[in-house]
């Protein structure tokens, strides 16, 4: 009985036109698209979770940011006339400002604001809409040309302009010579 059923199906398939085959093929492709999971949705979700960091996750990033600033400043200062070899240390006063998203409900009597929170695996985390970089609080520059008052003035002005740090928070020292 199974064999007769298969023969009937084969006879019906042989009577189909080319356009019928194309329609069947397109319906099959459409079904595959609908049934298969979309991987991009997961990526989008994980990117939004990465943007919304909790405050406790920021310390490692701040250290990396501090090191990046130091390397950039060293590279710039070493190109200045009379400065020579440079070593820089930067201290940050905070870990940056995070602006969290808030829902606002207005009634005739008051305005109520609540922080938008999403669930991240183990905990509820506020949704951060933007992050300001940490504030530089002090800079130490050790330079070969650090003994020259004009070079010290140039370094202080450059650091103050780059990081908006007051002059009394910038220290320039002369590098010891390493003659062997």
C-alpha positions in Angstrom: 0.0 0.0 0.0 2.8 2.3 0.7 4.3 1.7 -2.7 1.1 2.6 -4.5 0.9 5.8 -2.5 4.4 6.8 -3.5 3.6 6.1 -7.2 0.6 8.3 -7.0 2.6 11.2 -5.6 5.3 10.7 -8.2 2.7 10.8 -11.0 1.2 14.0 -9.6 4.7 15.6 -9.4 5.5 14.7 -13.0 2.4 16.5 -14.2 3.5 19.8 -12.5 4.6 22.7 -14.6 7.9 24.7 -14.1 6.0 27.5 -12.5 4.6 25.1 -10.0 8.1 23.9 -9.0 9.2 27.6 -8.6 6.2 28.3 -6.3 7.0 25.2 -4.2 10.6 26.2 -4.0 9.8 29.7 -2.9 7.4 28.5 -0.3 10.1 26.1 1.0 12.6 29.0 1.3 10.1 31.2 3.0 9.4 28.5 5.6 13.2 28.1 6.2 13.5 31.8 6.8 10.7 31.9 9.2 11.7 28.7 11.1 15.5 29.4 11.4 16.5 31.6 14.4 17.9 35.0 13.6 21.4 35.5 15.1 21.5 39.3 14.7 18.8 39.7 17.4 21.1 38.2 19.9 24.0 40.5 18.9 21.8 43.6 19.2 20.6 42.5 22.6 24.2 41.9 23.9 25.4 45.3 22.5 22.7 47.1 24.4 23.6 45.2 27.5 27.3 46.2 27.0 26.3 49.9 26.7 24.4 49.7 30.0 27.2 49.0 32.4 26.8 48.9 36.1 29.1 51.2 38.3 31.0 48.2 39.7 32.3 47.2 36.2 34.0 50.5 35.5 37.3 50.2 37.5 39.1 48.1 34.9 38.0 50.5 32.1 39.2 53.5 34.1 42.7 52.0 34.5 42.8 51.3 30.8 41.6 54.9 30.1 44.3 56.3 32.4 47.1 54.3 30.7 45.8 55.4 27.2 45.9 59.1 28.3 49.4 58.6 29.7 50.7 57.0 26.5 49.1 59.7 24.3 50.5 62.5 26.4 54.0 61.0 26.4 53.9 60.8 22.7 52.9 64.4 22.3 55.3 65.8 24.9 58.3 63.9 23.4 57.7 65.7 20.1 58.0 69.2 21.8 61.2 71.1 21.5 63.6 70.6 24.4 61.5 68.1 26.3 63.4 64.9 25.4 62.4 61.5 26.8 59.2 61.6 29.0 57.4 59.5 31.6 53.9 60.5 32.6 51.5 59.6 35.4 47.9 60.8 35.4 45.4 60.5 38.3 41.7 60.5 37.8 39.4 62.1 40.4 36.3 60.0 39.6 35.1 57.2 37.3 33.1 59.4 35.0 29.5 60.3 35.0 26.8 58.0 33.8 23.4 59.3 32.8 20.7 56.8 33.4 17.4 56.7 31.5 14.3 57.8 33.5 10.6 57.5 32.9 8.7 60.6 33.7 5.0 60.5 34.8 3.3 63.8 35.1 0.0 64.3 37.0 -1.8 67.5 37.8 -0.3 67.4 41.3 3.3 66.2 40.8 6.0 64.9 38.5 7.4 61.4 39.2 10.6 60.1 37.8 11.7 56.5 37.9 14.9 55.0 36.7 14.6 52.6 33.8 16.0 49.2 34.8 16.6 46.0 32.8 17.3 42.5 34.0 20.9 41.4 33.3 21.4 37.6 34.0 21.8 37.9 37.8 20.8 41.4 38.8 18.7 44.4 37.8 20.8 47.1 36.3 19.9 50.8 35.5 20.0 51.5 31.7 22.8 54.0 31.0 22.1 56.3 28.1 25.5 58.1 28.0 28.8 58.1 29.8 31.2 61.0 30.4 34.9 60.2 30.6 36.6 60.4 34.0 38.0 63.7 35.2 41.8 64.2 35.3 42.8 65.5 38.7 46.6 65.6 38.5 49.5 65.1 36.2 53.1 64.3 36.9 55.6 64.6 34.0 59.2 63.5 34.4 61.2 64.8 31.4 64.8 65.0 30.4 64.3 68.7 29.7 62.5 69.2 33.0 65.2 71.4 34.5 64.7 74.2 31.9 62.1 76.8 33.1 60.9 77.5 29.5 60.4 73.7 28.9 58.5 73.4 32.2 56.2 76.3 31.2 55.6 74.7 27.8 54.7 71.3 29.3 52.5 72.9 32.0 50.6 74.9 29.4 50.1 71.9 27.1 48.9 69.6 29.9 46.6 72.3 31.3 45.1 72.9 27.8 44.6 69.2 27.1 43.0 68.1 30.4 41.7 71.4 31.8 43.8 70.8 34.9 44.8 73.9 37.0 48.5 74.6 37.0 49.0 73.8 40.7 47.8 70.2 39.9 50.6 69.7 37.3 54.1 68.8 38.5 57.2 68.6 36.1 60.4 67.0 37.3 63.8 66.5 35.7 64.6 63.0 34.6 67.8 61.5 36.1 70.4 60.8 33.5 71.2 57.1 33.0 74.8 57.3 32.0 76.6 54.1 32.6 
